[in-house]
């Protein structure tokens, strides 16, 4: 388990017997405190803590633990392997601590052993009685303290067993053949596992979200491809679960820019953008795919359909000149054109006749364009009173006043 990894195991570098000393230190830490030194949500975060962080001192969990015990734990969990004790040094530290705490180990000590001849300060009987009574109040008659001493003794016995077991186990470790770690990145998980096991390596699979890698494929591996390791080494492969699952938001009715910004902030990718004629303002989002409320993955593409605005048709302006305004209005309505300004101009044409138009006939314009007209205001009067009779009288006068023609004998005037 990564909770008991040494820093060098977490880095994927070469391990030594002192790597197991570190792991034993973690076991001792857990037995004394009831807690693991490092925890986290993922194996990667725990491994990083083994590399970078110091564990909380065991004395902060229980201040009754002897400082010598705390020192042993700290030394076994040193980040640098060279600062950790070897098996012999660790056994010696444990034995010294046992002697100091007054445990029988079954090992005879020499006369010159400082731990056998050390003098302790004399304690006054009265103060000792007071301290004992206070301790009884705090620790229920001293039972808790005794149980802690028993626990420490039991831990040391187990620890010694681990140390001896590790010593013999490493004989097998050093005899293992070395292999090169195969490259399994970007391969399906099942194939990657098969390749590693074929190389006589063990596999630890960690799944995590990654929108850039297809679900089920290997994102990365530790140790890296090409590294030389012992057989049965654990190789951790990180497998993609695809993008993080999201709920598709509703972007219909938003402007294209607002919709794209919203989707990008959620980690989504803008796919195809289609345009469509609509009564909506130009660039308004009309449709989206996937639809709102649909479950999608982070990094997935979203297609949008946006408005091109209203469709505008071209209309050819007819010739209205010579017609009436009423007729012009009817044609304008049919062609979806609008009546513009109407002005009048004196003319010999009948009143209300269209004299000119703007735009002129034959011009192509957009629907809804206004057409201006100039209409006739007639100045011709039809038969004023007495005008006909006066003309006839004038003709008669001309006839009477005209002298007769003279014709000579020869027939010439």
Helices and strands as residue ranges (DSSP letters): G 2-4, H 7-11, H 17-33, H 43-52, G 58-60, H 67-76, G 81-83, H 87-101, H 114-117, H 125-139, H 143-175, E 178-180, H 189-198, E 202-208, E 218-222, E 228-230, E 234-240, E 245-247, H 256-265, E 269-277, E 285-289, E 295-297, E 301-309, E 314-316, H 325-334, E 338-347, E 354-358, E 364-366, E 370-378, H 387-400
